[in-house]
Amino acid sequence: MGFWDQALKVAKNVGSVVVTEIEKAANENREIQGKYETMGDTELIDIIFSDGFLGKSSKEKSIAYGILKKRGYSPEEIKARKS
């Protein structure tokens, strides 16, 4: 096997890993989105403003924020609901 054949094989393997990771992240986002869409507004507000060691990840916070915006909340209204 020549150099270019080997390089092509490595590139294909790297591409497969990248695609797998992208699919994994997309599935995780869809799972969180589905779970959060069933939650009430107050629960989503709590997620957005959770801090500390047990606080939610930035991904979870942004999904909760997006859901509230879809429900008609403005950024100012969301900030005003902070406890």
N, C-alpha and C positions, 0 to 999 in steps of 0.2 A: 504494500500500500504506500503510495507516494505521500509527500507532504500535504498537497492540496486535498487529497482524499481524506487524510486524517483531520485536517483543519475543518473540512466540511462536516465530518462526523461530530466533531466537538461542538461546532456551531449548532447543529441540529439538536444535540443533547441539551445545550444551554437554552435553546429556544423552547424545548419541551418543558424544562423546569420553570421557565418564566411563565409560560401559558398556564401551567398547573397552579402556580402561585396566584396568578390573576384570577383564575376561576375560583380558587379557594377563598380569596378575599371577597369576591363578588357574592358568593354563596353566604358567607358570614354576614355581609351587609344586608342581604335580603332577609336572612333569619332575624337579625336585630330589628329591621324595619317592620317585619310582620308582627313581631312581639310588641313593639312600641306602639304600633297603630291601634292596638286594642286597649292601650292605657288611657287613663283620663288626663286632662290637661295639667292638673296639679302634680301628678306623678311625673309627667314629662318635665315640668318646671323644676322639680326636685332633682331630676337627673342632670339637667343643664347646669345647675348651680352646685352640684356635689363636688366636694373637695377632699383633700387629705388622702390618706392611705387607702381607704375604702371607696374613694370617689370613682366615678365612671371614667372610661377612656375618652379621649377627644373624639374618637370615631362615634362612640355612643352618644356623646353630647351633641355632635353635629347632626346626627340622625334625628334625635329628639327635637332639636331646634327646627329642622326642616319640616317635621310633621306639624309642629305648632304653626309655622308659617303657612302651610297648606290649609290649616284650619282657620286661617284668617287673622292670626295674630301678627302685629307689626313688631319689629325689633324693640321699639320703645315700650310696647305693652309687655313684652316678655321680660325686659329689664325691670320694669315697674313691679312685676310679680315676685321679684326676688325677696326671700324671707329675711 
